[in-house]
Amino acid sequence: MRLGVMFDRDLPPEQLIPFARTLDETSVDDLWVVEDLGWTGGVSAAATALAVTSRLRVGIGITPAPLRNPMLLAMELANLERVHPGRLAAGIGHGVGDWMRQVGAAVPSPLALLEETITSVRALLRGETVTLHGKSVHLDGVSLVHPPAAPPPVLAGVKGPRSLALSGRVAQGTIVPEGIGPAQLPEVLGQIDVGDDHELVVFTYLHIGPDAAEATRAMVEGQAGFLGVAPSEVAMAVGTAEEAAAQVKALWAAGADTVAVRPLGSDPLHHVNALLSAL
């Protein structure tokens, strides 16, 4: 049962360094960085966080496959893994459809692209020479000059049934988005059809205090639309520290291997420290 903390995309990027250093001195297992269109790049954020910490695993949640050539992505991940061995987890996903269309990166078959990207990136990280002429990925006899001694885990950041099944087939773990609660995890796990070595990472909002409902309202409404559910169905770790801790424990009990909290607000470490005390 791992506990992670996300560096929220709305925080100024220059705050990542003190944020990561502070987390490195706590009992938190992971620091997760994001790659959302217009906010920040996930690989550069991961490199920054890894460079200023010594203990934390740093997760990329997630790189959109349409924006990343598999060879270039494998080169970046291999570089991070060699410089910081054993401390990287790499998430790859479809990307938000509207965002991909905005930058001319939408593809006819997102499922094929994601599967071909993950399988080729994993093979490259294992030191293999890859030739693949798929529906979306075209590689011809490429390999890494400096593959890592032990490849970092590659996870799929997905939410739909077919994408979850794909993750179970080709990835080493699955990242599910904020808002999915303990009641939904058994169905998620069934769709992934996971084995014992497949990591389930669950992102969840965190806000501790009497103003939790107001502080999270806008984010919850947007996420409810993304998930296709009512705002009241968006699961969160909110309320008192004890209530938030109970939600995290419930996610672990329902099958999450890693719960990564996303603290909202201008003072995220306040919420993290309160949660840690309650846990």
N, C-alpha and C positions, 0 to 999 in steps of 0.2 A: 504494500500500500504506500504509494509515493504521493507526495504533495508538491505541486508546482505552483508558481506564481507567474502571471502574464504581465509583461510591461505593456500597458495599454497604449494603443496607437495614438491617442489624443495627447499623451504627455510629450513635452518637448524632447527631441532626440538626445540632446546634451545631458538630460537627466538619467539616461540609461547607465552611465558609468557609476555615479554614486549609488543608484538603485541596485545595480548588480553587486557592487562591493558590499553593501549592507546586507543583502540577502545571503551572500556567501558566508556571512558570519552567523547565520541562523541555522535552524534545523531543516529548513526547506530543502527539498531534493533537486528541484528543477527551476530554471528560469525560461519562460517561453517568450519568444519575440514573434512579431507578426509581419506579414507582407500584404497590405491592403493598398489598392490602387490610389495613388496620390499621397499616401502617408509616408511609409519608410520601406526600404529594401530589407528583406529578411536575412539574406546572407551577410550583408555588411553589419547589420545589427548583431547577428550571432557572433561574427568575428570580434566585434567590439566587446561584447559581454564575456566571451571566452578569454580574451586577452587580459581582462582586469579581474578575473576570478581564478580560483585554484581548485575548487571543490564541486561546484554546481554542474549538473548536466544542463546544457543549453539546447532547447528545442526550437526548431523553426516551424511555426504553425500559421500559415503554410505557404509554400511557393506554388503559384498557379502554373500548372503544366503548359498552358498555351503561351506563357511569357518566357519559358525556359527551354532552350535547346538541351536535350538530355546529355549531350557530351559536355557542354559548358557547365551544366549543373553538377555533373559527376566530378568535373575538375575542381569546382569550388568546394564541394563537400569533401573530396579527398584531401584537399589542402587543409581545411579546417581539422579534419580528423588526424592528420599526421602531426600538425602543430599542437593539437590539444587532444591526445588520444583518449578514447573512452568517455568523452564528455559531450558528444553531439548526438542529437536525434533529429532526423530530417523529415519534415512533413511535406507531402506533395498533394495537391488537390486540383479540382477542375477550374478553380477561379470562379468568381461571381459572373454569371452570364452577361449581365448588362455592362459590367466593367470590361470584360473581354471584347465585347462588341465596340465599346467606345474607343479602344486602341487598335481595332482591326485585327484582333487575335482570336476571334471566335472560330470554332472548327465545326465541321459537319457532324463528327462523332466524338463528343467529349469522353465517352467511356473508352473508346479505342485509344485515344490519345493518352489518357491517364494510365491505362494498362501497359501500353508500349513504353511510355516514359519510365514508369516504375521498374519494369522488368529490365530495360536497357541500363538504367542508372545503377541498379543493383548488380548487374553483371559487370559493368565497368568498375565499380568499386571493389568487386572480387578479383580484379586484375585480368579479366577476360578480354579477348578481342571480339568486338561485337559487329556483326553485320545484320541489319534488320531493315527490310523493305516492307513496312506495314502500311496500314491505312493512313497514318499520320506521321510516323517517325521513320526517317530514312538515314541509316548509318551504314557506312561501307568500310569495314575492316579497321575500326578505330579502337584504340586502347589508351589507358593511362600510363604515362611514363613513370609516375610516382603513385601507384595505388597504395592505400593504407594497409598496414599489417593486419588489422581487423576492421572490416567495413562497419561504418555506423549504421544503426537501424534506420530503415526507411519506412515511414508510416504514410497511410493515405488519410487525408482530411476530407471526409465525405459524410453524407447524411441520408441519401435515398437508398431504397432497398437494393437496386442493381449495383449501385456504387459500393455499398457495404459488402455485398457478395464478392465484388471484384477485389476489395481490400483483403478479404479473407483468403483469396486465391493467391495474390501476388505480393502483398506487403507484409512487413513484420509487425505492424501495429495499425491501429485505427484511431484517428482523432475525430471526436464528434463535437459539434458546436455547442455554444452556450444555450441554455434553455432546456436541454434534455435532462430529465430527472430520473430518479431511481425506478419509478414505475415503468419507464420506457426502456430501461437498459436490458431486461431479459429479451425483449423483441429484437433490439439492436444486436445483441450477442448471437441470437439465433440466425439473424440474417447474415452476419459475418461468418458464422460457422467456425468459430475460432478454435485453435489448438492451445495447448498449454503455453506455448512460446510466443503467442500473439498478444501484444500489449494494447489494452484499451485505455485511451486517454480521454477524459471528459473535461471540457472547459465549462466553467460555471461563474456567473457574476458573483461578486462579493461586495457587500456594503454593510457595515455595522453601525447602528445608531438608530434613533427614533425617526430620522428623516429618510429611511431607506426607500419607502414607497415613492416619495417625491424625487429623490436623487436618481432613481433607476427608471422612472416612467418613460422617458423618451427612448432610452436604449431598449427597454422591454418591448415597446410598441413596434420598433423597427425589427427586432429579432423575431417577434411573433409573426410578422409578415414574411420574413425569410423562412421560418419553419412551417408556415401555413397553419398556425394554431391561434387560439385566443390568447391575449396578453396574460390572462389569469393562469394559463397552462405553462408559462415560461418558468421553469424551475430555477431557483437562485439560492445562494447562501447569504441571507439577509436577516436583519433584525438585531437581536442581541448577539453577543459573541457566542453564547451557548447555543442559540438557535442556528447560527451559521455553521458552527462545528457539527451540530447534529445532521445538517444537510450534507456536509462533506462525508461524515461517517456513513450516512445512508447510501451515498454513491459508491463508496468502497464496498459496502455490504452487498450492493446490487450487482457488483461485478467489475467496477472500475479498478484498473490497476494503478492508474495515476489520475488524481483530481488536480486540475490546474485552475486555480481561482483567478478571476480577472477583477481586481479591485478598482472600483469606480470612484472618481473624485480626484481632487488636487493633492490629497495626502494619502496615497495608496498604502504606504508602509504602516500607517496607523491602523488600518483595517487588517493588514497581514499580522501585525504583532498581537492585536486583540484575538484574532483567530488562533494563532499559535498558543497563546495563553490558555484558551478554552480547550484546545485539543490536548 
